[in-house]
Amino acid sequence: MPWYKCTVNEVGPAIDATDTPAPVIYLNLTDQGASFTNTWFYAGSGGQTQMLAVGIAAVNGNKSVEVAADAPNAGNSPFTAISRMYLLKG
């Protein structure tokens, strides 16, 4: 599974989504290596609450994140799961 250094553009829950068991958390990311821009992903099952917290911290602190995820699907449909997400210091 590839790793990407990303900017978090948006992050939040969706009560009407079914990508994973509740809570479903979506993240809009831009890869700083230019693989994708403004692309939606969802936090993989079991890590939703923690990835929401990391995503909010990244937005609030203007920090990058490193994510493990398969490359986005063509047309961004369906969204791709993030399996790991880390807040970067600088």
Secondary structure, 3 states (H helix, E strand, C coil): CCEEEEEEEEEEEECCCCCCCCCEEEEEEEECCCCCCCEEEEECCCCHHHHHHHHHHHHHHCCEEEEEECCCCHHHCCCEEEEEEEECCC
